[in-house]
Amino acid sequence: MGLLEQTLAEITPQDTEWRGRATSRLEQLTMPHWALGRLMDLAVDLAGITRSLDPPIARRAVVVMAADHGVALEGVSKYPQEVTPQMVRNFAAGGAGINALAEPAGAKVVVVDMGVAGDLEDLVKAGKIISKRIAAGTRSLAQGPAMTREQAIRSVEAGIEMARGLASGIDVFGTGEMGIANTTSSSAIIAVLCQAPVEEVTGQGTGIDEEQRRHKIAVIKKALAINRPDPASGLDVLAKVGGFEIGGIAGLILGAAALKKPVIVDGFISTAAALIANALAPNSREYMIAAHRSAERGHHVALEHLKKAPLLDLDLRLGEGTGAALAMHMVEGAVRILTRVATFEEASVSKADK
């Protein structure tokens, strides 16, 4: 049995008994019934995920998967492909948005080269990034499959390996990514797995104008017509129109689910990866926490397909795991409500009249 198959077999639903225990305690807290709303819903999820009324969440990491996309050569992005390795160096130097937001969230940033079209060996040797490199970027999905099925499996298994390798020191995972043109791949994935019109799920990405967006839509439609990805197979969709970092994020989610650890899913690209994970193991959805609703067109379609209500709605569209880092504050708040607030009985406070 391969690593992917083994991991899929280990993913089970949340524990309903622990969910019930959490619900029972939260209903007795010194406040009007369920007065903290979805923060309390999140506390129940965390109890069900971790099988605990004191969910471990202190040790946190945002895992930023980076890779390049051959479809960038089709003119779908505002930025050149060289930006991907440049931004990886920025992550490693601590100068990116994710670095700024991860620190106050108490999260370390782990950067993974899944297939960047640039030489990053010096960063790997210095221990500043981790290499799980599949190839120097995917092929253009507008010309044929973005990768082979074997590469798709390798990318997912690389993400699983990251989850397992970090598990002894991490309680909560956050997903992040970097890859010029990866909104094109993500839009294609969402269109296929959500059976949605390409126009509805294709946005401005890095800031392209409406004429460029129409071109991007045409490129995606061409890719879907050429490749005919099978919506019943997450691996087929990943191989034909995905990216190495998207496969890596899907694997990280699957690995976290198998380990019974919460994984905070960032924005548009991470949610496309979550769709792949969900297609491979529907129970993995129960370990996903949707960080936010992105400003990117189509993100709401993917969230609705996963039946996930995002914690935040701040018009974010940066990626990198920035939304996941922000949502970690909500996770901590939910656990503090569950563990720090007294019940009516504990505080000797009178309950409301029936």
N, C-alpha and C positions, 0 to 999 in steps of 0.2 A: 504494500500500500504506500503510495506516494504521500508527500507532506500535505498536499492540498486535500486529497481524499481523507487522510487521517484527521485533519483539522475540521473538515466539514462534518465528520462523524462525531466530533466532540462538542459541537454547538447544540445546546439545548435551550429551551425557553427560560425566561426568568422564573424564579421560584415563587409560586403563588402564596405559599405559607408565609414567607418573609414579607411579601407585599401586604398580606393581611395584617401581620403584626404591626407593620409601620402605619397602615391606615388606622388601626385601632388606637395607637398612641396619638397620632396626629389629631384624631377626632376628640381627644380629651384635653388638648392643650388650652392654656389660659388665654383664649381669644374666641371670638365668634366662630361658628363652624366653618372650617376651610377658608378662613379669612385671608390667608396668603396664597390662595388660588393655585396657580400653576407651579409655584415654588414648592408647594406641598405635593403636587402631582409628581414633580421631579424627585422629591425625597422618597416617595413610594417606589419609583423606578430604580433609584439607587439602592434601596434595600433589597428589591427583587433581583437586581443584577449581582450584588455582592454577597447576598445571603447574610445580611447583617443589619442590626438596628443602629450600628455605628459605622457606616460605610467608610472604608479607608480611602481617603482622597488627597492626603498630604503631599504625596510624591507625584509630580505632574510633568508631562513632556508633550511638546508639540513636535511631531515628526514631519519635517518638510521634505517631501519627495520632489526631486527635480529631474526633468528630462526634456529633450527637444522633440519637435514634431516636423516631419517632412512636409506637411501641408502648409507650413509657414512660407514655403517657396511659391505658394499659389496667391500670395498677396492678401491674406485674410487678417493680418495684424498690423497695427500701427507701428510696431517696433520690430527691429531686425532680430534675427535669431541669436546674434552675439550677446544679446541682453541676458539670456539664460545663464551662461557661465559667469557673466559679470555680476548678476544678482546673487548667485551662489557664493561668490567671493564676499559680497556685501553681507550676506547672512553670517558667514564664517567670521567676519570682522566685527559683527555686532551692530551694524549700521542700518538695518532694515526695519520696516514697520513691525514685523513679528518680534524682533529683538526688544523693541521698545515696549510692546504690550505683554510679552511673556514674562518679563521680569516682575512687574507688580502682581501678576497672577501666580507667582511662585512656580513657574514652569521653566524647565530647561528647553532649549531648542536643539533638536537633533536633525542634522541635514544629511540627506541621502542622495547620492548620485545614482539615479536609476538609468540614465542614458543621455547625458548632456553632450552636445556636439562641441566639445572643447576639452582641453587638457586640464584636469583638476588634480592630477596625481600629487602635486606638492601639498595640497590641502589634506588629501588622504593620508600621506606619509606623516604630516604634522598632527594627525588625529583630530582635525577640525571638522571633517566630514567623513561619512561612511560610504564606501563604494559597494553598490549592488548592481553595477552597470550591466545592462543587457546588450546594448549597442549604442553607437553614436547617434541616437535619435531614431525615430520611426521613419518608415517610408511615407510618401504622400498618399493619404487615403483617397485622394481624388484620382490616383493612377492605379490603384489596386489595394490589396490588404495592407494595413499599416504595419503589421507584423505577422509572423507565423504563429500558429497555435502553440507551438513549443515555447516561443518567446512570451506569449501571453501567460502561459502557465508559470514560466520562470519569474515573470514580474510579480504575479500574485504570491507565489511562494517566497519571493524576496521580502514582501511585506509581512508575511506570516513570520518569517525568520526575524524580522525587526521586532515584532511584538514579543516573540518568545525570548529574544536576546535581551530586551529591556525589562521584561516582566518582573524580575526579582527586585528591581529598584523603582518601578513605576506603578502607581495605583490608577491613574487616569491618563488616557491617551487623547491627544488632540491631533487632528489631521491638518496638513498644510501642503502646499505645492508651489512649484515654479516651472513654467515651460511656455515659451512664446508659442502662440496658436493653440494652446490647450482648451480654450473655450470653443474652438471649432470642433474638436474631437468630442468635447462634453455635450455640445448641442446635438451632435449626431447620435451619441449614446442615448440621450434623453428622448430624442425623437423616436428612436427604435423601441426602447424598453417601455416608454409611456404611451406609445402609439399616438404621438402628437404631431401636428403639422410642423415642418421645419421652420416656417416663418414665426410660429408662436414661441419657439424655444431658442431662437438665435438672436443674440443681442449685440451690443456695441463692443464687448470685450475690453480691450485696452483703450477704447475711446475712438473707434472708427466712426466715420460719418454714415449717413443713411445710404448713400450710393455704395460705399464699401460694404455695408451690411447686406445689401442686396446681392453683391458679388459673393459674399461669404455664404449666403443662403444657396446660391447657385452651385457653389463648390460642394456644399454638404449634400445637396440633392444629387449631384453627379456621383458623389462617393457612395451614396446609398443605392443608386441605380446600378453602379458597377459591381459593388461588393455584396449586395443583398444579404446583409447580416440577419441572422436568425434570432428573432426576439425571444425564442424559447431557450436560447443558450447564451448565458452571460459570457462565457469564454469566446464564443464566436463573435459576439458584438465587440468585445474588447480587442480581439485580434484584428478585426476588419477595420474598425474606425476609432480605436482607442489610442492610449499612450502608455508608455512604460511607467510613468509616475502615477497614472490613473490605476493601473493594475497593482502598483505597489500600495496605494492607499486602500484599494479593495482588500488586499491581503492583510494589511494592518488591522482593518475592521474585523475581518474574519478571525485573525489571531487573537484580538482582544476579546471577541465573543467566546471563543473556545476557552480562554483563560478566565472568563466571567469577570471581566473588567470593563468599565464604561469607556466608550470612545466618543469624543465630541467631534462631530462632523462639521467642518467649516462651511464654505460657501458653495458656489456653483460647480466647480470642478470636483471638489470632494464629494458633493452629493451625487454627481454622475458616477463616481467610483462606488458610492454607497449603493447605487442601483445595481451595479455589477455584483457587489457582495450579496445583496438581497436576492438576486437571480440565482446565485450559486447556493445560498443557504438562507432561506426565508427567516429562520429563527434569529439570524444575526441582527435583524432589524431591532430586536428587543434590547440590544446593547448599545444602539446608536442614540445619541443625544444631538438633536439638530441645533446648532449654535445660533444661527440667524437666518433671516430671509434676505438674500442678496438683492442688490439693485439690478442684477443681470436678468434680462428677460428669460423666462422659462424656468427659473429656479423654483418658483411656486409650483410648477407642474410636477417637478421631480419630488418635492416635499409632499405634495398631496398623494402621489403614487405610493410613497413610503408611509403615508399616514402619520407624518411627523409635523408637529406644530413647533416652529422655531422659538427659541427663548428670546431673541432680540430681533428688532427690525430697525436698523440704523442706516439704511442705504449704503451699506458697505459693498465694495466690489474690488478689493485689493487681492484677496486670496492670502497666500503665505501661511494661513492658519491664524490670521489676526482675529477673526470672529470666534474661533475656538478658544483663543486665549482670553478674550473678554467673557465668554460664557463660563469659563472656569470659576469666575467670581460667583456666578449664579449657582453653580454646583456646590461651592463651599457654603453659600447661604442656605441652600436646601438642607444640607447635612447639619448645620448649626441649629436650624429650626427643629429638626428631628431629635437632636441630642441635647440641646441646651435649654429649650423652653420647657418649663414645668407643666405638668398636668394640673387640673383643678384640684385633684386629691393631694398631689405632692405639695402644692402651694397653699392649701387650705383656703381656696377661693370658691365662693358659691357659684354654682352653675346657673345658667339662664333658666327662667321659668318656662315650663313647657306650655 
